Amino acid sequence: MATSSTVLLPGDSISPSALPKPQNRKKHLTLGPGLRHMPPNTIASTIAGLLVTDSKKNAAWVEYNSGRYLPAAGDLVIATVNTSGGENFNCLITPNTPYASLPHLAFEGATRKTRPQLSSNSLVYCRVINPGKDSFPELTCVDPSTGKSEGLGPLKGGMVFKISLGMARRLLAGKKGGVTLLEGLSEKLGFEVAIGRNGVLWVDGGSVKATLAVGRAVQEVDEQALGEKGQKKLVEKVLRGL
């Protein structure tokens, strides 16, 4: 997957050279959110954002900051436990979505005797396995194929920071997302992060000062749309202040 530097406005036409070069020529081009085919051969943007392409899937779409998160299968999210029922934890993904169901046994090694005891407002790093279009969203903290947590589970300590949905996508994309801040900070600062596709960032820097510094730095990159040079300067600024 590649995020281009092509900034699109509603109505802009996409140059053929900017579209993905498919590995399988027989695979038809798939247009995702933000793009529309206008016969005979024009592809145009319907929203403002950055053009993203995936040659493997022969797909293209527009990354943008929508105001509301909608669960999708496979998404990593940071959920907040509200209540515990007979077999499930009832969790909030966002204030705008119905309660999501997290089974008590959907944790690595969990049994009826060893299942985690999570109180109200506990944070859990989960994966969406059912977006709940016809029911409530369903979450899990294990990889269904291995039964392992793969880094998912209760988040203890730390702090949460609100970030845009676009920033969450970029962070989860790693280097391809163009966010170098965390990598730069990690060279001299030890911390843990969990990134929720629902626009939630969890940070534990071992101290309140370090945790706040990392979380607020990510928010600054997000709010000011800092590029590589801006992020490098911000890394130096944060490290000087600690």
Summary of the structure (lengths in Angstrom):
residues: 242
radius of gyration: 19.9
end to end distance: 35.4
largest distance: 62.3
contacts: 724
relative contact order: 0.12
helix: 21%
strand: 31%
